[in-house]
Amino acid sequence: MSVPATDLPHVSDVRSELVDEAVQSLDLSGKIRLLSGAKMFSLWGEASIGLNEIVMSDGPTGVRGEGVVGGRESCLLPNATLLAQTWSTAVLEEVGALLAAEAADQQTHIVLGPTINLHRTPLGGRLFECFSEDPYLTGVLAAAYIRSLQSRGIGASPKHFLANESETQRTTVDCVVGEQTLRELYLLPFEIVDQDAHPWTVMASYNSINGVTATEHAELLNDILKKEWGFDGLVMSDWFATKRTAESANAGLDLVMPGPETVWSTSLEKAVRSGEVSEETVDGHVRRLLTLAARVGAFGEHRTWPTDVPGPDSNVRREQLRRIAAQGMTVLKNDNATLPLAKGTGTVAVIGRHAIDTVAQGGGSARVRPPHIVSIGDGLASALGPGVTNLDGVETRTRMVAAPASIVRDPETGTPGMRVRALDVHGNVMESRHFDVAELEVAEDGWLADAVRIELSVDVKLPSPARMRVGVIGPGEWTVTAPGHHESFTVTPHDGPGGGLHRPKSHVSVVPLESGARITATTGPHFEMRVIGLVVTAAARPAAAAIREAVEAAAAADTAIVVVGNTQEQETEGQDKKTLALPGEQDALVAAVAAVAPRTVVVVNAATPVLMPWLNNVDAVLFAGLPGQEAGDAVAAALTGEIEPAGRLVTTFPARDGEGPAWATAPDAGRLEYAEGPRVGYRGWHQSGAEPLFWFGHGLGYTIWDYTSAQITERDRAGVKAVTVALTNTGQRSGNETVQVYHLPTDDGQPARLIGWAQVSLDAGQSGTVQVQCDLRTQRIWNVKEHRWLPLSGGSLVIARGLGDPRITVPLENGQES
């Protein structure tokens, strides 16, 4: 599945003499200035050498731009696990092209992604942003994404290097990982993307690895990444991750982010003068920076930006994002061919908070502002016609989000959004601005920097009087007023970088409101950088009342579709989960509906495994991920079969909390032991003989597949290079199949591992063959004593639809099926 990138710029492609001349022309302070960020998401320009400013953006699921909230609208893609569930390099190439166009439209040079850490434990809060529990699948898909992005002149930054598989104490945790495990699992995705896609940057993580913080880890940065692998790009720090000057500069870190003031800007020159860091080391960092600048068109030959990029709300983007999301969705269960649903299928009750308030993206730095989010309820109503009714479900959120623009108006203009005013010490208005959304980013160098108090205000638009939750998000000393309500309180920041910038705390009270009611909140600028906003949302209903209404609707309908899922409280940067159970009383809702409905379909609006205690009592389950801006239309296309949801799981689902080879994310005395070694995910499940709820690689699609034969067609001393598989679509519909090849070693100490896969599309009744290219990088063992790779020998190959559904076994002794 790996394709070498031969058409991407290397160091030799950039005029080295131009780089050398620039380095020689700068004095020490001028060179050091370039090695820290200029602002939160940009790098310094230097006119004397022809260097332009370089702009970066967070971007695994969309190009947000330099602002954290309230910026321009951008395409919101399906989340990374949903993209990975396609198992398609073509899809990831399409995603890379889309992101490159979005970045170019925003004059952004570097997209900070993809995130290629592994799903070590299903509790990881940031798994939604990562591809898979398997290092090979992760590396190959990420390489396709990076090749596509960079072939269009936009830099990628695979992250976080290294062993950043959980969020608990992420800035201080010491991840203790054995050498063999590091090589075979956690380094492998980075090795694959370096060899197959040549990324122009790599981002070093916050955590320590075996006692050494990532930004100071000379063995990883200098010895393995730069020297052994020959990485010719730039290593940047994660934001605020760099702790010490000489140690990080000497270890191989090239750029400290963000800026303008960093440990390097304040003390690197002194370290050079004292001899702790050589000027030659600084020159090496600057060379890599200027090489990056040349690649993205900010140094040497400067780039031009396109003017004809389709907008995020354009038909071409909507079609792309709907199709990609639907393709990755995974049919987990489908008794009696319940799915796909036919138009005119009778009456349908769509039930659940996630049908009304669909979660399209995770929380944290990956968040973007989309032009819209199509709810699953609206998508199904549009696709299935007038027989559909939508019904709210039980509460799923405890942390509030900013008020939607649909129910708040700027008191001065009457337009959707919020009024923000900067007040001086006397309460006079220094400046007043309109915001399209009910939240904003407060920065120390922004227009609110000189304000003594900040005032947020909206008028509420409601169809009828209602009890509403009214309050704020974001740290500060707040006063909130509404008709008949006055309250003062303090919201504290989170610990860690940025004080929880991407997941601000909230405070609300229940207030009876009429349409037109004015809500005002004021706060002082006591925290330098934060996101603040107004909350206006309906008061929570008792779960019992919501379930009772759902039961009545389900009993009266021909089909009940219950939409459940996680929110940004579970799927978020900066915080891990405590349980895989769905939040709130969603399990009780599903059970109650399934007890009365003629047939029940569950749509899971979550990126990562959830518990399903009701699984045996429902007819079908569609795992829909976090589907992006076209969420509802994509789910409808999948449920009706307009687009086959041919996705395959990228993570193994436990049946109960605590099951699986790795579980806890909390460090013990600051150390997180990766005690399971290389037995992560399906590798550990298979070796233990335990049965998960759903295996990695599982996915039913909408047809039936018969595997008729398999044989090894290419091999050498290092391992199997190709397997040819014959199969037939014996179902009633055309379909897409993902043929998976696993190596099962005879050595009990070695776990099963995916070594290749291929995809084929066949019409009903059609037979075909597919050649699966197998990667030798998955068929080797790291010898700790000799510090080198040895081939993995013996055992057998299993050709499967996931390890829970093996079809053909091929002994490696003779290469013929058995």
N, C-alpha and C positions, 0 to 999 in steps of 0.2 A: 504493500500500500504506500510505501514511501517513494517520493519522487524528488530527486536532487534538484535544487534550485540553481540552475546554471546561468540564468539571465539576470541575476541580481548584482548590484554593485559591490565589489570588494575593495579593500584598501588600495589595491593596485589600480583600480578604475578611477580613483580620486587622485587628482594631480598632487603627488606627494611633495613636489617642489614648492607648490603653492602653500601647502600646509606648513612646510619647513620654514619658508620665508615669513609666514605670519607669526609662527612661534618665535623666531629669532628677532622679530621687530618689536615684540612686546617685552616690557620690563616685568620683573617678578610680580609686582602688585597687579599689573594688568592681566597677567596670566591667571593669577589666583582669583581675580574678580570673576572671570568667566566660569569658574568651577563651582559656583553656587548659583541657585536660581535667582532671577531678578525679582520675580513676584511669585505668587502661589503656583501658577501654571505657565511660567515663561522663563526663558533664559536671556541673558544679556546679549545685545548686539554690540559691535565694535566697528565704528565707521572707518577707523584707520586701516583695518585689514579687510574691509568689505564683508564683514559679518553682520547679517541681519538678526533681529530678534527671532527666537524659535518658540513657537507656541505649542503647548501640550494640552491634552484633554483626557480625563477619564473616559473609558469607552468600551468596556467589554460588551455592553448591550445597547450602545448608542453613544454618539459624540455629544457630550453635554456642553462643551465649551469651558471657558475659564470660570464662570460663575457656578456656585453650588446649587442655588435654586433661583427661579424667576428669570432665567436666561431665555435665549431663543428656543423656539420649538425645534425638536430633533426627532428623527425616527427612533421609536422604541422597539428594539428587536426582541424576539423570544430570548429567554435567559439561556445561559451557556449549557445547562444540562439538557434543555429541550432541543437546542441545536445539536448537541452531541448525540441525542437519541435517534437522529437520522442516520448515524454512522456513515455519513456521506461527505467525502472530501469535496465533491462538487458543490454541496450546499455551503460548506464552510468557505469555499472560494467565492461563492456568490455573496456571502456575508462580508468577506474582506473587501470585495469591490464596492459594496454598498457603503461600508464604513469609510472607505477611502474617499468616495464621492462626498459624503457628508462632511468629512474633515476638510476636504479641499474647499467646499462651499463656505466653511467657517474660517478659512485661512489658518487651519491648524496643521502643524507639521508632524506631530507624533500622537498616536492613540495609545494610551496606557493600558495595554492588554495584549494578548489574552491572559487570563488567570489560569495557570496550569498546575496548581497544587492538586493533590489527590483527595478523594473522598475516603480518608482513613477511617473515620467514624461517622455514622449518619447524624450525629449531634452537631457537627460543625455548622456554625451559623452562616458561613460564607460559601457553603457548597454550591448554592444556586449559581454562583459566579464561576465555578470550576467545571470542567468537563465530566470527569469520571473517576471511579475508583481504580481504573486500570491505567498504568503508565503508558502502555503502547497506544491504546486508543486515544488517550489524551494527547500524546506527542504527535501522532499522525494528523489528527484533526487540527491541532494548533498550528502545525507546519503549513497546512493548506490555507488557513486563515492569514498567517503571516506572509506567505509568498504572494498571495493575492493583494493584500494591503500594500506591501512594499513595492510590488511591481508597478504600482500606480504612484510611487513617490512619497508615500506616507509611511513614517516609521512605526514599527511595532515595539512593544516593550513587554515580553513575556515575564510574568511575575508569579509568586514572590520567591526569590531564590534565597533560602531554601527551607524545606520542612515547616511550612506555615500552613498546617492542616486544620487548625482550630483558632478560635478567637479569644478564649479565656486567657487573661494576662498576656496578651499577644506581644506587648512591647517589652516584656521582661522575661518571659518563659524561656527556659533552657530545654530544647527538644533533644532528648538523648536517643540517638539512633546508631545502630551498629553499622560498621563500614559496608558490609555486604548489602544490608537493607538500603542504605543510602544509594549505593551504586545501582542496584537492580530495580529499585522502585522510584525513589524521589529525585534522583538525578536524571533518570532515563528520559522523561519528557523534555527536559531542557537539552539533553544531549541530542535527541531526535530533531528538535526544532533548530538547534545550532547547525547540525549537519545537513538537514534537508531544506531549511529556509533562511539561514544566515540572518537572524534578527539584528537590527541595527542598535538596539539597546536591550539590556536586561535589568530588572529592578531587584535590588537586594532587600530582604525582608527585615522586620523589626526584631524577630526572636533570635535567640542564640542557638547554635547547633553544637552539641557536645562541649559546652562551656565557653564558646567563643561567639560573640554577637555577629550576625550575618554581615554587617557592613565592615567588620574588621577580620573577616575569615580568610586569611591568606591562602589556606589550602584549597578552599572552594573557589575563590575569585581569581587569584593569580595562578595557582598550580593546575587546577582542573579546568576551569572555564577558559582562561586565556592561553595557558601554555599547552596543556594536554589536548584540548579540543580545538585550539586555534581560533577562539572567538575574537573577531576583529572589530567588534562594536564597542559601545560605551556602557559601563555599569553605573547606574544611578541608584541612589538610596530611595527607599520608601520615604514618605513625607514625615519629617521630624525624627527619622530613625537613627541618624548619625550621632554618636555619643562622644567620641574622642577623635582628636585631630590626627596626630602622627600615626596612630594605629590603623585608622581607616585609609589614610592616604597611601601608606606603605603596603596595605593588604590587597589593593587592586580596585578600590572604589574610585570612580572617575568624576562623579558629580554628586553634590549634596543638594537635596531638595527638602522644602522649598526655600525661598529667599525673601528678602535680600540678606538678612543677617543669619549666619550659620556658624558652626564651630570652625569651619574652614575660613570664612570671610574674616573672622575675628582673630584667628590664631595660627593659620597655616603659614603665613609669611614668617612669623616668629619661629615656628618649628623648622623652617628651611634655614633661617639665619643661624639657628643654634645647632644645626647639623642633624636634627632628628629625622628630617625628610630631605632627600636630595632634590636639587632643582631639576635634575634629569627625570625624577619620578613625576614632578609637576608637569614637565614638558610632555611626558607620555600621556598624562591625562588630557592635556590641552590638544594634543594630536588626535586623540580619539574623539574629543568634542568637535573639533573642526572637520574631521572625517564625517561624523554624523551630520553636521551642518551642511556639508557639500551634498550628501546623499538626499537630504530633504529639501535642497534648493535654497538654503539660506547663506551659502558661502560659495565663492567662485562664480559659477553660472547660476544666477538667481531664477527662481521659478516664477511662472505666472499662474494665476488662479482661474478656474473655469467660472463662467457666468450662466451656464445652462443646466445646472444640477436640478433634477426633479425635487420638488418640495416634499416634506414628510407626509403631507396630506394628499399628494398626487395619486392618481389612479395606478401608476406604475409601481409606486412604493407600497400602496395598500395591497395590490395583488401579490407582490413579492412576499411581504411579511405574513399575509394570511396563508399563503401556500407553504412557506417554510415552517411556520408554526404547526399547521395541521399535519405535515409530513412527519414531524418528530413526535407527535402524540402517540401514546402506546396503549393498545388494548390489553388490559391485564386479565380480564375475564369476559366471556361472551357465551353464556349458556343459551342453548336452543336458538342460536343465530339471532339473538335479540337485536344486535346491531349488524348492519346499519339500519337506521330508522328511515322509513319511506315517507315521502310527503303524502299527506292525507292519511297518516297513521292513526288518526282518531284524536281524541282530546289528550293534551299533554300538560301536566302540571310541573312547572319548573320551580324548584324550591331551594332556598338557601340564601344566606347573606352574600355568598360569593357569586351568586347569579346576578344580584343587584349591584354589589360593590366588588366587582371582579378585581383580583390582585394581578396586575400585569407585570410587575417588576419587584425585585428585592430591594432591601434598604441599604443605604450606605453610599459610597463614592461612585457606584455604578449607576445611580439613579439619574434619569433624564426627564425633561419636560416634553411629553408627547403632544401632538396636535389634538388627540382624542384617545379614549380607551373605549372600545366597543364592549359593553358588558355581555356576559354569556346569556343572560336573559333576553337582551335585545337581539343578539345574533340568532338565537333559536326561534324567537317570534318571527323574525324576518324570513328564516329558512323554512319553517314548518307551517306558517300560515295562521289563520284566525283561531285555530283550535288550541292555541298555546295561552296559558295564563302564567304569570310570574308572581311568586309569593316570597316575601322576605322570610328569613329563617332566624336562627338564634344568633346572639351576639358573638363576634369572633375577636374583637379588638379590646385591649385594655389601654394601650398607648394611643393617643389621638393623633390625627393628621390634620393639616390645615383645611379650612373650609373650602369646599369646591366653589369655583367661580359661578356656578349655576344658581347659588342661593345667596350670594353676597354682592352688594353694589357699592361703588365708590360714592360716599355721601355728597361729594362736590360735583361729580359729572353724571352720576346715575348709571355709569357703565359697569359691566361685570368686573369685579376685583376689589381692591382695597386702597384706601388713602393712607399714606405714611407722611408724617410731619416731624421735622427736626425742631426741637424747642430749646431756647436758651435758658439761662438761670432764672429769668423773670417769667418764663412761660410764653415768651413771644416766639412766633414762627420764624425760624431761620430759612427753611426751605420746605416745600411741599411737593410730593410726587405721587402719581398714580401707579399702581402695580396690577398687572392682569391676574395675578394669583395672590392668595392670602398669606403668603410667606415671603421672606426676603433674607438675604445674607448681610450680616453686619460685619464689616471689616475695619481694621484700625486705620486703613488708608482710604476709606470710602467717603461718600458724601455725608454720612452721619457721624464722622469721627469727632467733630467739634460740638455735637449736640450734648446738652446736659440731660435731656430726656427725649425719648422716642415715643411718638403717639401713633397707634394703629387704629383705624376706624372703618366700620362698614355699616351699611343698612341691610337688613335681612329681608330676603324675598321668600315668602312662604305661601302655599296655597290656602292655608287655614291656620288659626292659632294652634300652637303645639308646644309641648314640653321639649326643650332643646338643651343639649350640653353646650355650655358656653365657657370659653377659657382661652388659654394660650399654649403654644409650644415654644420651647427655647428657654435657656437660662436667663434669669434676671429678677430684680425686685419689681413686682408687677402690681398695678391697680387696674381692675376691670370693672366697668360700669355698663349696665343695661337697664331698661325700664324696671324699677322695683328691685334692682340688684346692685350692690357695691361691695367689692371684695379686694383685699390686699394680701399678697402672699409672696413667697420666694420660691423660684424653681432653680435648683442647683445644677451645675454642669456635670456631665459624666467624667470619670477619670479617663486618662489616656490622651493621645494626640488629638488636639483640637477640641477637647472637652465634649466629645460626643457630637461633633459638628453634623455628622450625617444621620444621627438617630436621636434628635433632641427629646428631652423629657417634656411631659405635658401636665397641665393642671386644668380641670374643668369642674363646673358646678351645673346642676340642672336648674334651668330658668324657664318659666312660661313666657313665650314670646308671641307677638302678633306680627304680621307682615309689615315691614317698614320700620321695625324697631332698630334703634341705633345701638351699636356695641362699640365701646372705646376701651382700648388697653394702652397703658403707658408704662414705660420701663426706663431705667437709667442705663447708660452704656458701661456697665461694671465688668463685663467680660469682653475681651478684645475681639474675638472672632466667634460668631455663632449664627445659627439660623433661628429666626423668630417668626411667629405668625399667630393668626387668630383661628380658633376652633369654633365652629358652629355645626352641630350635627344632632340628629334626633336622639332623644333620651332612650336608653336601653329598655327594651321590653322584657318582662319575665320570660324565661326560657319555656316554662310550662305553657304559657299562652301561645307562643310562637309554634311550639310542637303541636298543640291542639289544632290550630288553624291548618298546619301542614298536613296533618292526618285527614282532616275533612276534605281538603283539596285532592289529596292523593287517592282517597277512596272513591272519589267521584270521577277520576280521570282514567283513561285507558293506559297511560304510561306516566310514571313519575320520574322526573330527572332531578336528582338531588345533587346540588353543587356544594362541595365542601372544600376546605383548604386551610393553608397557613396564611399569615399576614407578614408584614415587614418586622413584626416582633420576633418571629421565628427565623425568617429568611433574611438575615441582615449581617452586615459587617459590624465587628466590634463586640459581638455577643453570641454565645453558643446556646443551643437548646438544652433543656433539662429532660425532655421527654419527646418521643415521636408521636404521642397522642395528639389528635386534632384539638385546637383550642376551643374552649367553651363547651357547649353541650351538643356539638355536631354529631358525635357518635350516637347519642340518644335520639337525635332527629332522624338519622338514617334508619336506625332500628325501628322507630315508630312508623315511618313511612313504608318501609319494606313489609311490615306486618299487615298492611291493609291494601297496598297498591297491587293491581293485577300484574304489573311488571315494573321493576325498579332499576334504573340506570344511575350509577354514581359517577359524577365527573369530579376528579380530584384536581383542584387548582392549587398545586404545590409543586415546588421544584425538587424536593428530596423526599426520602421515604417517610410514610406516615403509617400508623397502626390502623388496621381494618378489622375490628372485632365483629363487624356486621357482614364480612365478606361472604359467608356461606348463605346468607339470607337475601342477597341481591342477585339480579340477573346478569348485569354487565357492569364493568368498571373501565372508564377511560382515564388514564393518567395524562393530564393536560399541561402540566408544568406551569410556568409563569409566561403566558403566551405573547406578551407585548401588546402593542396598541390595537391590533386587529383581533384581540382575544376572542370575543364572542363569535365573530364570523368564522374564525378558524375552528373553533369547537363545533360550530354548526356544520361546517364542511366535513369535519371528521366523523361526526355522529351520523350524518346522512350518507356517507360514503362518496360524496362528491370528490373528495381527496382522501385516499386511503391513509389512515393513521398507522403507518407501517413502522413506527418507531420501535426500538429495542432498548430496554433499560440499560442505564450506564452505572447503576448502583444496585447492590443487593439489598432487598427489603427484609428486615427482621419481622417476625410475627409479634414479638413482645419486646418491651424495653429491656436493655441489658444483654440482649443476645448478639452474637457475632464475635469475630476475633479481636476487635478493638471497640471500645465503648466510651470511656470517660475522657473528657477534655480538660478537667481541672488538674493543674500541676500539684505535685506534692512537694512542699518546701521549695517551690520555684522550678522544679524539674518535672517534665512530662516524658515518661519512659515509653518509647515505642516498643513495648515488650513483645508484641506479636511478631516482630521482625518482618520478613517478607510476606507473611500470610495475611495480607490485607484483603478485605472484601471477599469475593468469590473464592479466592485462593485459600483463605482460612476456612471458610464454610465447607469447601469441598474436602479439604484435608481432614477436617474434624468428623465428617460423615453426617453432620447436622443438616436439617432441611430448613431453609429460610421460607418466608412467605412467598417471595418471588426472587428468582435468580437474576443476576447480572446477565444481560443478553436476551431476557424474556420479552416476548411481544407476539401477539396472536395475528395481528392484521385481520383481513376479512376473507381469507381463503385458506385452503389446506395444502400442505406440501408433503410430497413423498420423495425421500432421498433414495435413489436407486443404486448408486455406486460411487466409489471414491478411490483414487489412487495417487500416490506420490509421483509427480512427473518431472521433478527437478530437485536434486539434492547434492550436497558436497560434504566434506568432512566437518564443516562448521554447523551443518544442520539441514533441515528441509527448506527448500526455496519455493516450491510450488506444489499445490495439490489440485487435481481436477475432480470436480464433483458433478455428477449427473442427477437431475431432479425433475419432478413433474408437478405442475399445478393441478391437483386433482379436485379443486373446489369449483364453485359455480361463478366465480368472479375473477377478473384479472387481478394480479397482485404483485407486490414487490417483496423479495426475500433477501435477508441478510444471512449468508452462509458463514458460520464461524468455525474456526479451526483452533483447537486447544492442544497443547502438549501436556500429557500426563506422564511425568517421570516415574521410573520404578523406584528411585531413591526416595524413601519416606520423608527425608528431610527437605525435599524440594516440592513446592506446591505446584498445582496446575497453573498454566498461564496461557492467555490468548496469544497466538503467534501470527494470526492473519485473518482476514475476512474479505468477502467480496459480495457484491449485490447483483441481483438479476431480476428482471421484470418479465413475467410470462402471462399470456392469456389463459383463461380457463381451459383445462385439458391439454395445454401445451407442455412439451418437454424441452429441456435444454441442458447445456453444460456451462459451468463457470469455472474459471481458473482462479484459485485463491493464491495470491502472492504472499509468501510467508517471510517474515523479517528475521534475519539472523541475530539481530540485536536482542531479540526476546528469547533466544535459545542458547544462552550462555550463563555461566555462574561466575561471580566474582570470588576469586581465591584470596582470602584475607592474608594468608601467610606470604604469598608471593606477590600480592597487590597487582594481579592481572586477571584477565578474563580467560576462562576455560570453557570449551563447548559442553553443552548439556547433552548427554548421551542416554540412549536406552528409552524404554517406555513405549508409549503409543500416542497416536494422534486421535482425537475425537472430533468428528465433524458434527456440529450441533446447532440447534436453535437456542443456545444458552445451555449451560451445564445441567440445567434441570430437564432438558429435552435432548439428550444425545441421540444421534441417528446412526452413525457409522463409526466403527473403530478400525483404525489402520495400524497394525503393529509396525514399529519402526525397523524390525529385523528384515522384513521382506517388502514392505511398502505396499502390500495389497490389503484390501478390506477384509474384515472378518465380522 
